[in-house]
Amino acid sequence: MRDKYEVVIGLEVHVQLTTKTKIFCGCSTQFGNQPNSQTCPVCLGLPGALPVLNRQVVENAIKAGLATNCQISPRSIFARKNYFYPDLPKGYQISQFELPICEHGHLDIESDHRGAQKIGITRIHMEEDAGKLLHSDDVGAGSRVDLNRACTPLLEVVSEPDMRSSDEAIAYLKKLHQIVMYLGICDGNLEEGSFRCDANVSVRPWGQEEFGTRAELKNINSFRFIKEAIEYEIDRQIELVEDGGTVVQETRLFDSNTGLTRSMRGKEEAHDYRYFPDPDLVPLIISDEWVSDVRDGLPELPEAKKARFIKQYSLPERDTEILTAERALAEYFDACAQLHKDAKACANWVMGDVQRRRNDEGLSVADIPVTPELLVGILKRIDDKTISGKIAKTVFDEMWTTGKDADTVIDEKGLKQVTDTGAIEKMVDDVIAANPAQAQEFSEGKDKLLGFFVGQIMKASKGKANPGMVNELLRKKLRGE
């Protein structure tokens, strides 16, 4: 049935900013502290308390706008978005409505569904977060509220309804997630709700210009769950229409345990929120000079970094995608490549052994014990034949555990490669003499036995014999050259 319908998806992403204090007061934004320990009259909305805008929140919003190709509004205003839930003690949320800080942007994505696509960004606006309701299944326990998160600064990034599959939605989300992480304005922690998404999903018959009725999937904090929720909602809406029913505009919740969405409430429109300008906050004026200063301080963003790595280091595009996935990892590789002539060798080690050990131990890049300088020390010893590539793996693991440099590990463990021709020739002669049947078979054309002899010699030398010299001498001896 899907062949008969076109899917239309728009996303609203909430990006929690990594400022030390809240958007309109001086309370801490630290996650995980004792409930209701980070509140004050301002974020509780007590009578007479006045909000004061956090300048860093504005700068972070400008950064996000510039990085997503938005226009930065020279004048924007804050509004009161009115609704009454226990997690909003003021009875309204301070947000932006008619005049947001950023508008008319886009992100370029790649997906298997339609290839390269430009996804429009309608707006990015600043707002405060609500508190958190804690529900209990215990009889009579009711619900509790933690207001530590109330007034924590958010950016809401609203896309155009330009996505046509769950794959495109995930590609867009991952691109946006990578950008805010590169900018350093969000820690990107989906589990803690620092980066969460509402998805507006609708279907329409192919060829129909008018959008179908949308359902909003609320506050999903996992890329996998977002994809599952969208896929389920597409099937639900198509099945409903095919059975002669009507899709209702509503907000739905996704249950990750069952893989189903369920109705939460009717979807509010802007007029339901009764927006009006906040009388306690003056219009925000952003000068061209301020925008220029923020632009000058932007880091090299993922696409620019990938292009530079391809041009400067002649790396394959696939390598650059892996290396630039995280800003810190890209900087780690860049430091290695600046210190060593063979950038591809650096890339292979970073993508291979460094990432392997890091992932095994769940470390951040900052906590990697083998620094770029130490890693390059291994590569130099491979280059000058002090150690083989295989021994280098042992050296690396020892360096990771002890923090010692390559030369120290090589000396202490006696891992220098044997490159003396006479010593290797004796080992070759001994192994051939000990395996006459295999030597005869090799001479009769069974070339694969060369690997057997190499293995025997490497075993005898405890992996220290130079592999190139071993191969060369074996061929000569076995062929009687």
Rosetta blueprint (number, residue, H / E / L):
1 M L
2 R H
3 D H
4 K H
5 Y E
6 E E
7 V E
8 V E
9 I E
10 G E
11 L E
12 E E
13 V E
14 H E
15 V E
16 Q E
17 L L
18 T L
19 T L
20 K L
21 T E
22 K L
23 I L
24 F L
25 C L
26 G L
27 C L
28 S E
29 T L
30 Q L
31 F L
32 G L
33 N L
34 Q L
35 P L
36 N L
37 S L
38 Q L
39 T L
40 C L
41 P H
42 V H
43 C H
44 L H
45 G L
46 L L
47 P L
48 G L
49 A L
50 L L
51 P L
52 V L
53 L L
54 N L
55 R H
56 Q H
57 V H
58 V H
59 E H
60 N H
61 A H
62 I H
63 K H
64 A H
65 G H
66 L H
67 A H
68 T L
69 N L
70 C L
71 Q E
72 I E
73 S L
74 P L
75 R E
76 S E
77 I L
78 F L
79 A E
80 R E
81 K E
82 N E
83 Y L
84 F L
85 Y L
86 P L
87 D L
88 L L
89 P L
90 K L
91 G L
92 Y E
93 Q E
94 I E
95 S E
96 Q L
97 F L
98 E L
99 L L
100 P L
101 I L
102 C E
103 E E
104 H E
105 G E
106 H E
107 L E
108 D E
109 I E
110 E E
111 S E
112 D L
113 H L
114 R L
115 G E
116 A E
117 Q E
118 K E
119 I E
120 G E
121 I E
122 T E
123 R E
124 I E
125 H E
126 M E
127 E E
128 E E
129 D L
130 A L
131 G L
132 K E
133 L E
134 L E
135 H E
136 S L
137 D L
138 D L
139 V L
140 G L
141 A L
142 G L
143 S E
144 R E
145 V E
146 D E
147 L L
148 N L
149 R L
150 A L
151 C L
152 T L
153 P E
154 L E
155 L E
156 E E
157 V E
158 V E
159 S E
160 E L
161 P L
162 D L
163 M E
164 R L
165 S L
166 S H
167 D H
168 E H
169 A H
170 I H
171 A H
172 Y H
173 L H
174 K H
175 K H
176 L H
177 H H
178 Q H
179 I H
180 V H
181 M H
182 Y H
183 L H
184 G L
185 I L
186 C L
187 D L
188 G L
189 N L
190 L L
191 E L
192 E L
193 G L
194 S L
195 F E
196 R E
197 C E
198 D E
199 A E
200 N E
201 V E
202 S E
203 V E
204 R E
205 P E
206 W L
207 G L
208 Q L
209 E L
210 E L
211 F L
212 G L
213 T L
214 R L
215 A E
216 E E
217 L E
218 K E
219 N E
220 I E
221 N L
222 S L
223 F H
224 R H
225 F H
226 I H
227 K H
228 E H
229 A H
230 I H
231 E H
232 Y H
233 E H
234 I H
235 D H
236 R H
237 Q H
238 I H
239 E H
240 L H
241 V H
242 E H
243 D L
244 G L
245 G L
246 T L
247 V L
248 V L
249 Q L
250 E E
251 T E
252 R E
253 L E
254 F E
255 D E
256 S L
257 N L
258 T L
259 G L
260 L E
261 T E
262 R E
263 S E
264 M E
265 R E
266 G E
267 K L
268 E L
269 E L
270 A H
271 H H
272 D H
273 Y H
274 R L
275 Y L
276 F E
277 P E
278 D L
279 P L
280 D L
281 L L
282 V L
283 P L
284 L E
285 I E
286 I L
287 S L
288 D H
289 E H
290 W H
291 V H
292 S H
293 D H
294 V H
295 R H
296 D H
297 G L
298 L L
299 P L
300 E L
301 L L
302 P H
303 E H
304 A H
305 K H
306 K H
307 A H
308 R H
309 F H
310 I H
311 K H
312 Q H
313 Y H
314 S L
315 L L
316 P L
317 E H
318 R H
319 D H
320 T H
321 E H
322 I H
323 L H
324 T L
325 A L
326 E L
327 R H
328 A H
329 L H
330 A H
331 E H
332 Y H
333 F H
334 D H
335 A H
336 C H
337 A H
338 Q H
339 L H
340 H L
341 K L
342 D L
343 A H
344 K H
345 A H
346 C H
347 A H
348 N H
349 W H
350 V H
351 M H
352 G H
353 D H
354 V H
355 Q H
356 R H
357 R H
358 R H
359 N H
360 D H
361 E H
362 G L
363 L L
364 S L
365 V H
366 A H
367 D H
368 I L
369 P L
370 V L
371 T L
372 P H
373 E H
374 L H
375 L H
376 V H
377 G H
378 I H
379 L H
380 K H
381 R H
382 I H
383 D H
384 D L
385 K L
386 T L
387 I L
388 S L
389 G H
390 K H
391 I H
392 A H
393 K H
394 T H
395 V H
396 F H
397 D H
398 E H
399 M H
400 W H
401 T H
402 T H
403 G L
404 K L
405 D L
406 A H
407 D H
408 T H
409 V H
410 I H
411 D H
412 E H
413 K H
414 G L
415 L L
416 K L
417 Q L
418 V E
419 T L
420 D L
421 T H
422 G H
423 A H
424 I H
425 E H
426 K H
427 M H
428 V H
429 D H
430 D H
431 V H
432 I H
433 A H
434 A H
435 N L
436 P H
437 A H
438 Q H
439 A H
440 Q H
441 E H
442 F H
443 S H
444 E L
445 G L
446 K L
447 D L
448 K L
449 L H
450 L H
451 G H
452 F H
453 F H
454 V H
455 G H
456 Q H
457 I H
458 M H
459 K H
460 A H
461 S L
462 K L
463 G L
464 K L
465 A E
466 N L
467 P H
468 G H
469 M H
470 V H
471 N H
472 E H
473 L H
474 L H
475 R H
476 K H
477 K H
478 L H
479 R L
480 G L
481 E L
